[in-house]
Amino acid sequence: MKTITAQKSFEEILEVLERTERVYIVGCGTCATMCQTGGEAQVLQMKERLEQAGKIVTGWMVIPTACDDLTKEALGEQAEGINQAQGILVMACAFGVQTVVSWTDKPVCPALNTLFIGKEDVPYQFSEVCIQCGECILGWTAGICPVTSCTKGLLNGPCGGTKKGGKCEIDKEKDCAWVLIYQRLESQDRLDLMRKYKRPKDYRVVKRPGRIKLSEDLLKRSF
């Protein structure tokens, strides 16, 4: 499971760095490297573009995993270059950006947009698998999520537009999620689940901002 990101336009990056002449760049060696949005190659490309735009890059690094506790140590090891900078440009997911923020007083700017949590189907091709909706129905749909797999996000399917060969009417190259769900339930002798109505999804289940505290009693029962 990876956090899938896309690089912001260079114009937007320059806009957010308008008052920052000296910049330190931080990349991520995990998800952003896999997405080719924040690995070493992309960090060096960003460094070159910023310098061409008149910025001074005081240093750069690619943290193995920008969103974990090693970030604090990595920032400490690169203190000289970071201290010379007026701000930090982070080429990682939003979690990585906020992790860097928690360990520095300098302005921190994201170079990427965080898109979704996904998996790699084939090299450099990713598909969304979860939106963390807080109301999982995978038990009723043979482990295939219709919220992310169905182009229409239907909780009861298939729709009337399913094409010959089990393809989606909106994306003819894509298998219909509900055909896949049907086939898998059939192989498991659980087709009766297709007849169970799923009520409209209540996206209010996941309250914002998200926060949860587990009780000691619950933790004891978990082991």
C-alpha positions in Angstrom: 0.0 0.0 0.0 1.4 3.3 -1.0 0.4 7.0 -0.9 0.0 8.1 -4.4 1.1 11.6 -5.3 1.4 14.0 -8.2 3.8 16.9 -8.6 2.3 20.4 -8.4 2.8 22.7 -11.3 6.1 24.5 -11.1 4.2 27.8 -11.3 2.3 26.9 -8.1 5.6 25.9 -6.4 7.2 29.2 -7.3 4.2 31.1 -6.1 4.3 29.5 -2.6 8.1 30.1 -2.6 7.7 33.7 -3.7 9.3 35.2 -0.5 11.8 32.3 -0.1 15.1 33.0 -1.8 17.1 30.1 -0.2 15.4 26.7 -0.3 16.3 23.3 1.1 14.7 20.3 -0.6 13.5 17.1 1.0 12.4 14.0 -0.9 11.0 10.7 0.2 12.6 7.3 -0.6 9.5 5.3 -0.3 6.1 6.2 -1.9 7.2 9.4 -3.7 10.2 7.5 -5.2 7.9 4.8 -6.4 5.6 7.4 -7.9 8.6 9.2 -9.4 7.5 12.4 -7.8 10.0 12.8 -5.0 12.9 10.4 -5.4 16.5 11.5 -6.0 16.1 12.1 -9.7 13.0 14.3 -9.2 14.7 16.2 -6.3 17.7 16.9 -8.5 15.4 18.1 -11.3 13.6 20.4 -8.9 16.9 21.7 -7.7 18.0 22.6 -11.2 14.6 24.3 -12.0 14.7 26.3 -8.9 18.2 27.5 -9.5 17.2 28.4 -13.1 14.4 30.5 -11.6 16.9 32.4 -9.4 16.5 30.5 -6.2 19.5 29.4 -4.0 19.2 25.7 -3.0 21.2 25.3 0.2 21.0 21.5 0.1 18.8 18.5 -0.5 18.3 15.0 0.8 16.0 12.0 0.3 14.7 10.7 3.6 14.1 6.9 3.5 10.5 7.4 4.7 9.6 11.0 5.1 6.6 10.3 7.3 8.3 8.4 10.1 10.3 9.3 13.2 13.7 9.1 11.4 12.8 12.4 9.8 13.8 14.2 13.0 17.2 12.6 12.9 17.6 13.3 9.2 16.8 16.9 9.7 19.3 17.1 12.5 22.1 15.6 10.4 21.4 18.2 7.6 21.1 21.1 10.1 23.8 23.2 8.3 22.0 23.3 5.0 18.6 23.7 6.6 19.8 26.6 8.8 21.0 28.4 5.7 17.6 28.1 4.1 14.6 30.4 4.5 12.2 27.5 3.8 11.9 23.8 3.1 10.3 22.3 0.0 9.1 18.8 0.7 8.6 16.3 -2.2 6.5 13.8 -0.2 2.9 13.1 0.7 1.0 15.4 3.0 1.9 13.2 6.0 5.6 13.6 5.1 5.1 17.4 4.9 3.4 17.5 8.3 6.1 15.3 9.8 8.8 17.8 8.6 6.7 20.6 10.0 6.7 19.0 13.4 10.5 19.1 13.6 11.3 22.6 12.3 10.3 26.2 12.8 11.0 27.1 9.2 8.3 27.5 6.6 7.6 24.2 4.9 5.9 24.0 1.5 4.6 20.9 -0.3 5.8 20.2 -3.9 3.2 17.4 -4.4 -0.5 16.8 -4.2 -1.6 13.7 -2.3 -4.1 11.8 -4.4 -5.0 8.5 -2.8 -3.9 5.3 -1.1 -3.2 2.7 -3.8 -1.3 -0.3 -5.0 1.0 -0.8 -7.9 -0.6 -3.0 -10.6 2.3 -3.0 -13.0 5.5 -0.9 -12.8 4.6 2.8 -12.6 0.8 2.2 -12.8 -1.3 2.6 -9.7 -4.9 2.1 -8.8 -6.8 3.4 -5.8 -7.8 0.7 -3.3 -9.2 2.7 -0.3 -10.5 6.1 0.6 -10.6 5.4 4.3 -14.4 6.0 4.4 -14.9 4.6 7.9 -17.7 2.3 6.7 -16.1 -0.8 5.1 -18.3 -3.1 3.1 -15.7 -5.5 1.8 -17.3 -8.4 3.7 -20.3 -8.1 1.4 -18.5 -7.6 -1.8 -15.9 -10.4 -1.8 -13.1 -8.1 -0.8 -13.5 -5.8 -3.9 -14.3 -2.2 -3.0 -17.0 -0.7 -5.2 -16.4 2.7 -3.8 -12.9 2.8 -5.5 -13.3 0.1 -8.1 -16.6 1.1 -9.6 -16.3 4.2 -11.8 -19.7 5.4 -10.5 -19.0 4.3 -6.9 -22.2 2.2 -6.8 -22.9 0.3 -3.6 -25.5 -1.8 -5.3 -24.7 -3.0 -8.8 -24.1 -3.6 -11.5 -25.6 -0.6 -13.3 -27.5 -0.9 -16.5 -24.6 0.2 -18.7 -22.3 -2.8 -18.2 -20.8 -3.7 -21.6 -20.4 -7.0 -23.3 -17.4 -8.8 -21.9 -18.0 -7.3 -18.4 -16.5 -3.9 -19.2 -17.4 -0.5 -17.7 -19.6 1.8 -19.8 -17.5 4.8 -18.8 -14.1 3.3 -19.2 -14.3 0.6 -21.9 -10.8 -0.7 -21.0 -11.8 -1.3 -17.4 -13.5 -4.4 -16.0 -16.8 -3.7 -14.3 -16.2 -3.9 -10.6 -19.6 -5.5 -10.0 -19.0 -8.2 -12.6 -15.8 -9.0 -10.7 -17.7 -9.0 -7.4 -20.3 -11.3 -9.0 -17.7 -13.7 -10.3 -15.9 -13.9 -7.0 -19.0 -14.4 -4.9 -20.1 -17.1 -7.4 -16.8 -18.9 -7.0 -17.3 -18.7 -3.2 -20.9 -19.9 -3.3 -22.0 -16.6 -1.8 -24.1 -15.1 -4.6 -26.9 -14.5 -2.1 -24.9 -11.5 -0.9 -25.6 -9.7 -4.2 -29.3 -9.5 -3.1 -28.5 -7.7 0.1 -29.2 -3.9 -0.2 -26.4 -1.6 0.9 -27.8 1.7 2.2 -26.3 4.9 0.8 -22.8 5.6 2.2 -22.7 8.0 5.1 -19.5 9.9 4.6 -20.1 11.6 8.0 -19.0 8.4 9.7 -15.4 9.7 9.5 -15.5 12.9 11.5 -13.0 15.6 10.7 -10.5 16.2 12.0 -10.0 12.5 12.5 -9.0 11.5 16.0 -9.5 8.4 18.1 -8.3 7.2 21.5 -8.5 3.5 22.4 -9.4 2.7 26.0 -7.1 0.5 28.1 -9.9 -2.0 28.5 -10.2 -2.3 24.7 -6.5 -2.7 24.3 -6.4 -5.6 26.9 -9.2 -7.4 25.0 -7.2 -7.1 21.7 -4.4 -9.4 22.9 
